Amino acid sequence: MSNPENLDLTEDRGFVLQVGILYGAVCVPKAWSDDKILAFIDREVGAAGTTLGWALSEPDPDVADGEVRVQCPDEDSRVHVLFNC
């Protein structure tokens, strides 16, 4: 994530890393459930504008070794999660 703003990454809150038209990534505490992550995405990013809305990305062996939750390089208690619509 690289932390140029010196954010407190130990806080129980999420951060939006990137958002595209059909995809995005967030940094969240490891303990957050999928439902909590999706609620955060909907609140912070807004509606996807598609019938199905945002969803956590499906595991893909060609992306991050098939992991949906990838270890945050800046804080052991956090993960990066990909989502799409």
MITOR-272885 format. One record per residue: residue in three letters; residue number from 1; x negated, y, z of N, C-alpha, C, O in turn. Coordinates in nm, 2 decimals. Layout:
% MITOR-272885
ATOM;r;k;nX;nY;nZ;caX;caY;caZ;cX;cY;cZ;oX;oY;oZ
ATOM;ALA;NUM;X;Y;Z;X;Y;Z;X;Y;Z;X;Y;Z;
...
***
This chain:
% MITOR-272885
ATOM;r;k;nX;nY;nZ;caX;caY;caZ;cX;cY;cZ;oX;oY;oZ
ATOM;MET;1;-0.08;-0.12;0.00;0.00;0.00;0.00;-0.09;0.12;0.00;-0.05;0.23;-0.05;
ATOM;SER;2;-0.21;0.12;0.05;-0.29;0.23;0.07;-0.21;0.34;0.14;-0.10;0.38;0.09;
ATOM;ASN;3;-0.26;0.39;0.24;-0.18;0.48;0.33;-0.24;0.62;0.33;-0.29;0.66;0.43;
ATOM;PRO;4;-0.22;0.69;0.22;-0.27;0.83;0.22;-0.21;0.93;0.31;-0.26;1.03;0.35;
ATOM;GLU;5;-0.08;0.90;0.35;-0.01;0.99;0.44;-0.03;0.95;0.59;0.03;1.02;0.67;
ATOM;ASN;6;-0.11;0.86;0.61;-0.14;0.81;0.75;-0.01;0.78;0.82;0.01;0.82;0.94;
ATOM;LEU;7;0.08;0.70;0.76;0.20;0.66;0.82;0.18;0.56;0.93;0.08;0.48;0.92;
ATOM;ASP;8;0.26;0.56;1.03;0.25;0.46;1.13;0.31;0.33;1.08;0.44;0.31;1.09;
ATOM;LEU;9;0.23;0.24;1.04;0.28;0.11;0.98;0.32;0.01;1.09;0.37;-0.10;1.05;
ATOM;THR;10;0.31;0.05;1.21;0.35;-0.04;1.32;0.50;-0.02;1.35;0.56;-0.09;1.43;
ATOM;GLU;11;0.56;0.09;1.30;0.70;0.12;1.33;0.79;0.02;1.26;0.75;-0.04;1.16;
ATOM;ASP;12;0.91;0.00;1.32;1.01;-0.09;1.27;1.09;-0.02;1.16;1.21;0.01;1.18;
ATOM;ARG;13;1.03;0.01;1.05;1.09;0.08;0.94;1.03;0.03;0.81;0.92;-0.01;0.81;
ATOM;GLY;14;1.11;0.05;0.70;1.06;0.02;0.57;1.01;0.14;0.49;1.04;0.25;0.53;
ATOM;PHE;15;0.93;0.11;0.39;0.88;0.21;0.30;0.90;0.17;0.16;0.87;0.05;0.12;
ATOM;VAL;16;0.95;0.26;0.07;0.96;0.23;-0.07;0.83;0.25;-0.14;0.77;0.36;-0.13;
ATOM;LEU;17;0.78;0.15;-0.20;0.65;0.16;-0.27;0.66;0.20;-0.41;0.58;0.28;-0.46;
ATOM;GLN;18;0.76;0.15;-0.48;0.77;0.18;-0.62;0.91;0.14;-0.66;0.97;0.04;-0.61;
ATOM;VAL;19;0.97;0.22;-0.75;1.10;0.19;-0.81;1.10;0.22;-0.96;1.06;0.32;-1.00;
ATOM;GLY;20;1.14;0.12;-1.04;1.16;0.13;-1.18;1.31;0.12;-1.21;1.39;0.12;-1.12;
ATOM;ILE;21;1.34;0.12;-1.34;1.48;0.11;-1.38;1.54;-0.02;-1.33;1.65;-0.03;-1.29;
ATOM;LEU;22;1.46;-0.13;-1.34;1.52;-0.26;-1.31;1.45;-0.34;-1.20;1.48;-0.45;-1.17;
ATOM;TYR;23;1.35;-0.27;-1.14;1.27;-0.34;-1.04;1.22;-0.24;-0.94;1.22;-0.12;-0.95;
ATOM;GLY;24;1.16;-0.30;-0.83;1.09;-0.21;-0.73;1.02;-0.30;-0.63;1.02;-0.42;-0.63;
ATOM;ALA;25;0.96;-0.23;-0.53;0.88;-0.30;-0.43;0.89;-0.21;-0.30;0.89;-0.09;-0.30;
ATOM;VAL;26;0.90;-0.28;-0.19;0.91;-0.22;-0.06;0.81;-0.28;0.04;0.77;-0.39;0.02;
ATOM;CYS;27;0.77;-0.21;0.14;0.69;-0.26;0.24;0.77;-0.25;0.37;0.82;-0.15;0.41;
ATOM;VAL;28;0.79;-0.37;0.43;0.88;-0.38;0.55;0.81;-0.47;0.66;0.72;-0.55;0.63;
ATOM;PRO;29;0.86;-0.47;0.78;0.81;-0.56;0.88;0.84;-0.70;0.84;0.95;-0.73;0.79;
ATOM;LYS;30;0.75;-0.79;0.88;0.77;-0.94;0.85;0.89;-0.99;0.91;0.96;-1.08;0.85;
ATOM;ALA;31;0.94;-0.94;1.02;1.05;-1.00;1.09;1.18;-0.96;1.03;1.29;-1.02;1.06;
ATOM;TRP;32;1.19;-0.87;0.93;1.31;-0.83;0.87;1.37;-0.95;0.79;1.30;-1.01;0.71;
ATOM;SER;33;1.50;-0.97;0.80;1.57;-1.07;0.72;1.59;-1.02;0.58;1.58;-0.90;0.55;
ATOM;ASP;34;1.63;-1.11;0.49;1.66;-1.07;0.35;1.77;-0.97;0.35;1.77;-0.87;0.27;
ATOM;ASP;35;1.87;-0.99;0.43;1.99;-0.90;0.44;1.95;-0.76;0.48;2.00;-0.66;0.43;
ATOM;LYS;36;1.86;-0.75;0.58;1.81;-0.62;0.63;1.73;-0.55;0.52;1.74;-0.43;0.51;
ATOM;ILE;37;1.65;-0.63;0.45;1.57;-0.57;0.34;1.66;-0.51;0.23;1.64;-0.40;0.19;
ATOM;LEU;38;1.76;-0.59;0.19;1.85;-0.54;0.09;1.93;-0.42;0.13;1.96;-0.33;0.05;
ATOM;ALA;39;1.98;-0.42;0.26;2.05;-0.30;0.31;1.96;-0.18;0.31;2.00;-0.07;0.27;
ATOM;PHE;40;1.83;-0.19;0.34;1.73;-0.08;0.33;1.72;-0.04;0.19;1.72;0.08;0.17;
ATOM;ILE;41;1.70;-0.13;0.10;1.69;-0.09;-0.05;1.81;-0.01;-0.09;1.80;0.09;-0.16;
ATOM;ASP;42;1.93;-0.06;-0.06;2.05;0.00;-0.10;2.06;0.15;-0.05;2.10;0.24;-0.11;
ATOM;ARG;43;2.02;0.16;0.08;2.03;0.29;0.15;1.92;0.39;0.09;1.95;0.50;0.06;
ATOM;GLU;44;1.80;0.34;0.07;1.69;0.43;0.04;1.67;0.45;-0.11;1.64;0.56;-0.16;
ATOM;VAL;45;1.70;0.35;-0.19;1.69;0.36;-0.34;1.82;0.40;-0.40;1.82;0.47;-0.50;
ATOM;GLY;46;1.93;0.35;-0.34;2.06;0.38;-0.40;2.11;0.26;-0.48;2.04;0.16;-0.50;
ATOM;ALA;47;2.23;0.27;-0.53;2.30;0.16;-0.60;2.22;0.13;-0.73;2.16;0.22;-0.79;
ATOM;ALA;48;2.21;0.01;-0.77;2.14;-0.03;-0.89;2.21;0.01;-1.01;2.14;0.02;-1.12;
ATOM;GLY;49;2.34;0.02;-1.01;2.41;0.06;-1.13;2.45;-0.06;-1.22;2.49;-0.04;-1.33;
ATOM;THR;50;2.43;-0.18;-1.16;2.46;-0.30;-1.23;2.57;-0.37;-1.16;2.59;-0.35;-1.04;
ATOM;THR;51;2.63;-0.47;-1.22;2.74;-0.54;-1.16;2.69;-0.62;-1.03;2.76;-0.62;-0.93;
ATOM;LEU;52;2.58;-0.68;-1.04;2.53;-0.76;-0.93;2.44;-0.68;-0.83;2.42;-0.72;-0.72;
ATOM;GLY;53;2.40;-0.56;-0.86;2.32;-0.47;-0.77;2.18;-0.53;-0.75;2.14;-0.61;-0.83;
ATOM;TRP;54;2.12;-0.48;-0.65;1.98;-0.52;-0.62;1.98;-0.66;-0.56;2.07;-0.69;-0.49;
ATOM;ALA;55;1.87;-0.73;-0.59;1.85;-0.86;-0.53;1.70;-0.88;-0.51;1.62;-0.82;-0.58;
ATOM;LEU;56;1.66;-0.96;-0.41;1.52;-0.99;-0.39;1.48;-1.08;-0.51;1.55;-1.16;-0.56;
ATOM;SER;57;1.36;-1.05;-0.56;1.31;-1.13;-0.67;1.30;-1.28;-0.64;1.27;-1.32;-0.53;
ATOM;GLU;58;1.33;-1.36;-0.74;1.31;-1.50;-0.73;1.16;-1.54;-0.74;1.08;-1.46;-0.80;
ATOM;PRO;59;1.12;-1.64;-0.67;0.98;-1.68;-0.68;0.94;-1.71;-0.82;1.01;-1.78;-0.89;
ATOM;ASP;60;0.82;-1.66;-0.86;0.77;-1.68;-0.99;0.62;-1.73;-0.98;0.54;-1.65;-0.93;
ATOM;PRO;61;0.59;-1.85;-1.03;0.45;-1.89;-1.01;0.35;-1.80;-1.08;0.23;-1.81;-1.04;
ATOM;ASP;62;0.39;-1.72;-1.17;0.30;-1.63;-1.24;0.28;-1.50;-1.17;0.20;-1.42;-1.21;
ATOM;VAL;63;0.36;-1.47;-1.07;0.35;-1.35;-0.99;0.32;-1.38;-0.85;0.40;-1.44;-0.78;
ATOM;ALA;64;0.21;-1.33;-0.80;0.18;-1.34;-0.65;0.18;-1.49;-0.61;0.23;-1.52;-0.50;
ATOM;ASP;65;0.14;-1.58;-0.69;0.14;-1.72;-0.66;0.27;-1.77;-0.62;0.28;-1.87;-0.54;
ATOM;GLY;66;0.38;-1.71;-0.67;0.51;-1.76;-0.64;0.57;-1.71;-0.51;0.68;-1.75;-0.47;
ATOM;GLU;67;0.50;-1.62;-0.44;0.55;-1.57;-0.32;0.63;-1.45;-0.34;0.60;-1.36;-0.42;
ATOM;VAL;68;0.75;-1.44;-0.27;0.83;-1.32;-0.28;0.79;-1.22;-0.17;0.79;-1.10;-0.20;
ATOM;ARG;69;0.74;-1.27;-0.06;0.69;-1.18;0.04;0.53;-1.19;0.04;0.48;-1.30;0.06;
ATOM;VAL;70;0.47;-1.08;0.01;0.32;-1.08;0.00;0.27;-0.99;0.12;0.32;-0.88;0.15;
ATOM;GLN;71;0.16;-1.04;0.18;0.10;-0.97;0.29;0.06;-0.83;0.25;0.00;-0.80;0.15;
ATOM;CYS;72;0.10;-0.73;0.34;0.06;-0.59;0.32;-0.09;-0.59;0.35;-0.14;-0.64;0.45;
ATOM;PRO;73;-0.17;-0.52;0.26;-0.31;-0.51;0.29;-0.35;-0.42;0.40;-0.47;-0.42;0.44;
ATOM;ASP;74;-0.26;-0.33;0.44;-0.29;-0.23;0.54;-0.25;-0.27;0.68;-0.29;-0.20;0.78;
ATOM;GLU;75;-0.16;-0.37;0.70;-0.10;-0.40;0.83;-0.06;-0.54;0.84;0.03;-0.58;0.76;
ATOM;ASP;76;-0.11;-0.62;0.93;-0.08;-0.76;0.94;0.07;-0.79;0.97;0.12;-0.90;0.93;
ATOM;SER;77;0.14;-0.70;1.03;0.28;-0.72;1.07;0.38;-0.69;0.96;0.50;-0.69;0.99;
ATOM;ARG;78;0.33;-0.66;0.84;0.42;-0.61;0.73;0.39;-0.69;0.61;0.29;-0.76;0.59;
ATOM;VAL;79;0.50;-0.70;0.52;0.49;-0.76;0.39;0.54;-0.67;0.28;0.62;-0.58;0.31;
ATOM;HIS;80;0.50;-0.70;0.16;0.56;-0.63;0.04;0.65;-0.72;-0.02;0.62;-0.84;-0.04;
ATOM;VAL;81;0.77;-0.67;-0.06;0.88;-0.75;-0.12;0.92;-0.69;-0.25;0.95;-0.57;-0.26;
ATOM;LEU;82;0.93;-0.77;-0.35;0.97;-0.73;-0.49;1.12;-0.75;-0.49;1.18;-0.84;-0.44;
ATOM;PHE;83;1.19;-0.65;-0.56;1.33;-0.67;-0.59;1.37;-0.62;-0.73;1.29;-0.55;-0.79;
ATOM;ASN;84;1.48;-0.67;-0.78;1.52;-0.64;-0.92;1.67;-0.64;-0.93;1.74;-0.67;-0.83;
ATOM;CYS;85;1.72;-0.60;-1.04;1.87;-0.60;-1.06;1.90;-0.67;-1.20;2.01;-0.68;-1.23;
***
